[in-house]
Amino acid sequence: MLKYKLNVLDVFEVKEHYIEGTKEVHIHTVILNEDGSDFYQGTTAVRFNTHGIYPQLDTLKGIFEDKNSFMDFVSYLRRYIKQQVRYL
């Protein structure tokens, strides 16, 4: 089982988006293997607005080889941002 450590780096409003109030969050992401060794370290992005929370797939490409791990991480990102939305 992979472990995730996330830290919000930057939040800014997306001006050219068709839904007003859309914001993008850049997150420093560290993914660890079961033994504690680094699996991935880098920056991922998530956009959110009144309609939902959307991880940016272009920042997630190439991290995972299997679909289950990818979907687990995407759902973890959504839960993490959902808890932070009112503060961002």
Phi and psi in degrees as a GROMACS rama.xvg file:
@    title "Ramachandran Plot"
@    xaxis  label "Phi"
@    yaxis  label "Psi"
@TYPE xy
-82.2694  149.332  LEU-2
-115.221  143.486  LYS-3
-116.938  138.137  TYR-4
-126.008  119.5  LYS-5
-120.206  144.291  LEU-6
-145.642  123.185  ASN-7
-69.4931  125.561  VAL-8
-95.9128  -47.6531  LEU-9
-154.269  146.015  ASP-10
-131.045  131.406  VAL-11
-146.557  155.027  PHE-12
-81.7398  137.355  GLU-13
-89.1835  110.274  VAL-14
-73.4159  -39.5958  LYS-15
-86.5654  6.06979  GLU-16
-79.2225  145.698  HIS-17
-76.1984  -14.6006  TYR-18
-101.88  118.805  ILE-19
-65.8803  140.229  GLU-20
88.2353  9.82683  GLY-21
-73.6258  132.843  THR-22
-123.61  152.613  LYS-23
-119.151  135.596  GLU-24
-115.544  128.834  VAL-25
-98.986  130.879  HIS-26
-124.042  126.846  ILE-27
-75.6283  120.573  HIS-28
-116.506  128.482  THR-29
-123.555  123.852  VAL-30
-114.816  126.294  ILE-31
-111.82  144.698  LEU-32
-73.4063  174.626  ASN-33
-59.6851  -34.5378  GLU-34
-83.3741  0.0622747  ASP-35
94.3293  -2.05989  GLY-36
-78.4813  154.388  SER-37
-68.6203  129.758  ASP-38
-98.5609  -41.6462  PHE-39
-156.156  144.107  TYR-40
-144.82  125.601  GLN-41
176.906  -162.295  GLY-42
-115.03  132.501  THR-43
-119.73  163.292  THR-44
-129.319  146.606  ALA-45
-136.932  133.114  VAL-46
-104.824  144.669  ARG-47
-144.471  152.911  PHE-48
-154.795  -165.84  ASN-49
-67.7932  -17.8181  THR-50
-90.8592  -20.1162  HIS-51
162.024  -172.955  GLY-52
-119.833  126.454  ILE-53
-130.495  102.335  TYR-54
-61.5942  138.165  PRO-55
-82.3655  110.987  GLN-56
-64.3533  -28.2222  LEU-57
-65.5081  -26.0472  ASP-58
-85.5669  -11.2412  THR-59
-102.321  -7.30574  LEU-60
-64.0769  139.085  LYS-61
82.9174  -1.6283  GLY-62
-79.4231  -46.2209  ILE-63
-113.94  146.871  PHE-64
-94.1973  -30.9605  GLU-65
-107.952  151.578  ASP-66
-68.602  -35.445  LYS-67
-63.3321  -44.4124  ASN-68
-63.8418  -40.7632  SER-69
-60.6095  -47.98  PHE-70
-67.5355  -35.2585  MET-71
-61.2958  -43.9614  ASP-72
-67.9752  -40.7649  PHE-73
-61.8609  -43.2287  VAL-74
-67.96  -34.9254  SER-75
-64.8562  -42.9378  TYR-76
-59.7289  -44.9522  LEU-77
-61.2604  -44.668  ARG-78
-63.1468  -40.6074  ARG-79
-62.2932  -47.721  TYR-80
-69.7322  -36.754  ILE-81
-58.0911  -36.764  LYS-82
-71.5999  -25.5953  GLN-83
-96.2949  -13.3971  GLN-84
-51.8193  -45.4281  VAL-85
-67.119  -19.152  ARG-86
-95.6199  -14.5646  TYR-87
